[in-house]
Amino acid sequence: MESNYSFVDENLRVIRENVREAAEKYGRNSGDIRIMAVTKTVAPDIVNHAVSLGIDLLGENRVQEYLSKAGSYSPAEVQFIGGLQTNKVKYIIESVSMIQSVDSLKLGAEIDRLAAKHGKVMDILCEVNIGGEDSKGGVAPDKLRELIGQLTLLKNIRIKGLMTIPPPTDSDIFLGKMQELFNKLREEKISGADMQVLSMGMTHDYTQAIKYGSTLVRIGTGLFGARNYSK
Ligand SMILES: *Cc1c(COP(=O)(O)O)cnc(C)c1O
């Protein structure tokens, strides 16, 4: 069984090497950059093979798909990275360690309420729509500070940083803007916001994202191959 998935071994080897090289090139410590395996459309057996190779963080972006697969996963940390409706928070609140896609007070408040109910504090990232694209989730950059201020008042969530999916073109500009926003918030030392994680970079732009300070790259296609959307 394992040998069928050897393409994952090779892909992961290349990704790790690229991360190491980019870190070196841009004066970063490669130990400060975490690799997340994004699992959408990928069968649990293949995800588990990646876990056997040392992947310790899975990224889920569809609640239903995650629920159908979670029972088959090998032990690994899971974070939610997709658009999330408030009425679905209850399905993931117990099993994920972080929700990266918080872009409204309404969603943050529901996570806070359910986290309290389960006796936990949920780590979150604020998703920023850095390119101002209609098709994407995320808070507008000029509304970010206000949202963070509101979220810090909620005791059962803990703000850990920012997440973005930048527009496919002009990556450098948008990744650079995210780094600026992130650094500014860090320097502000906002009480209740522990800005440690800058989640940005996907298959097509993760080495560039490392240039601009990413601490968590989210890789799907580059690890598992092209997605099969027909299923
Ligand atoms: C699908 C997805 C990724 C991974 O994208 P690839 O281009 O396949 O690496 C990363 N982040 C989010 C939020 C995604 O939905």
The ligand as an SDF file (V2000), in Angstrom:
LIG
                    3D

 15 15  0  0  0  0  0  0  0  0999 V2000
   -6.6280   24.6500   -1.0110 C   0  0  0  0  0  0  0  0  0  0  0  0
   -6.0360   25.5960   -0.0370 C   0  0  0  0  0  0  0  0  0  0  0  0
   -4.6510   25.6760    0.1450 C   0  0  0  0  0  0  0  0  0  0  0  0
   -3.6640   24.8410   -0.6420 C   0  0  0  0  0  0  0  0  0  0  0  0
   -3.6510   25.2250   -1.9700 O   0  0  0  0  0  0  0  0  0  0  0  0
   -2.6200   24.5360   -3.0070 P   0  0  0  0  0  0  0  0  0  0  0  0
   -2.5110   25.5200   -4.0960 O   0  0  0  0  0  0  0  0  0  0  0  0
   -3.2490   23.2590   -3.4370 O   0  0  0  0  0  0  0  0  0  0  0  0
   -1.3490   24.3180   -2.2950 O   0  0  0  0  0  0  0  0  0  0  0  0
   -4.1710   26.5680    1.1010 C   0  0  0  0  0  0  0  0  0  0  0  0
   -4.9950   27.3360    1.8270 N   0  0  0  0  0  0  0  0  0  0  0  0
   -6.3240   27.2780    1.6840 C   0  0  0  0  0  0  0  0  0  0  0  0
   -7.1700   28.1630    2.5270 C   0  0  0  0  0  0  0  0  0  0  0  0
   -6.8880   26.4160    0.7490 C   0  0  0  0  0  0  0  0  0  0  0  0
   -8.2210   26.3800    0.6000 O   0  0  0  0  0  0  0  0  0  0  0  0
  1  2  1  0
  2  3  1  0
  2 14  2  0
  3  4  1  0
  3 10  2  0
  4  5  1  0
  5  6  1  0
  6  7  2  0
  6  8  1  0
  6  9  1  0
 10 11  1  0
 11 12  2  0
 12 13  1  0
 12 14  1  0
 14 15  1  0
M  END
$$$$
